[in-house]
Amino acid sequence: MNAFIVLTIIVHMIASVGLIVFILLHSGKGTGLSSMLGAALPTTSTGTGIIEKNLDRITIGLSIVFTITLLILMVGYAPSV
């Protein structure tokens, strides 16, 4: 197996676990990490709004990495039979 494919598989696994974690951290109707950490802060300029934006950015970045590594593995990985 190629070293590039092994590295791609490792990055893909990290991205998939990261996606699971960060999707579960998102709030759903007033619950989640953002309301837990920023419950005492207003949502206008600080608090849950900033936390939600950062969670969104990290989740989008991880999903892009996941998609790119998925496409690389689809093209380059051929398991030996």
C-alpha positions in Angstrom: 0.0 0.0 0.0 1.2 3.4 -0.9 2.3 5.8 1.8 0.1 8.5 0.4 -2.9 6.3 0.6 -2.1 5.4 4.2 -1.8 9.1 5.1 -5.1 9.8 3.3 -6.8 7.1 5.2 -5.5 8.5 8.5 -6.7 12.0 7.6 -10.0 10.6 6.5 -10.5 8.8 9.8 -9.6 11.9 11.8 -12.0 14.0 9.7 -14.8 11.5 10.1 -14.4 11.3 13.9 -14.2 15.1 14.0 -17.4 15.4 12.0 -19.2 13.2 14.4 -18.0 15.1 17.4 -18.7 18.6 16.0 -22.1 17.7 14.6 -23.1 16.4 18.1 -21.8 19.7 19.6 -24.2 21.7 17.6 -27.3 23.0 19.4 -30.8 21.8 18.5 -33.6 24.1 19.7 -31.8 25.7 22.7 -29.6 22.8 23.8 -26.1 21.8 23.1 -22.6 23.1 23.8 -23.3 26.6 22.5 -26.1 27.2 25.0 -24.3 25.4 27.8 -21.1 27.6 27.5 -22.8 30.9 26.5 -26.0 30.7 28.5 -25.2 33.8 30.6 -23.9 35.8 27.6 -26.2 37.6 25.2 -26.3 36.4 21.6 -25.8 39.7 19.9 -22.0 40.2 19.8 -20.7 37.6 22.2 -21.7 34.3 23.5 -23.6 31.6 21.7 -23.6 33.4 18.4 -19.8 33.3 18.2 -19.6 29.7 19.4 -22.2 28.6 16.8 -20.3 30.4 14.0 -17.0 28.7 15.0 -18.7 25.3 15.3 -20.2 25.9 11.8 -16.8 26.9 10.4 -15.1 23.9 11.9 -17.8 21.5 10.7 -17.7 22.9 7.2 -13.9 22.6 7.1 -14.1 19.0 8.3 -16.7 18.1 5.8 -14.6 19.6 3.0 -11.6 17.6 4.1 -13.8 14.5 4.4 -15.1 14.9 0.9 -11.7 15.5 -0.6 -10.1 12.5 1.1 -13.1 10.4 0.1 -12.6 11.3 -3.6 -8.9 10.6 -3.3 -9.6 7.2 -1.8 -12.2 6.4 -4.4 -9.7 7.1 -7.2 -6.5 5.9 -5.7 -7.3 3.0 -3.4 -7.5 -0.4 -4.8 -7.4 -3.1 -2.1 -5.5 -6.3 -3.0 -7.6 -9.3 -3.4 
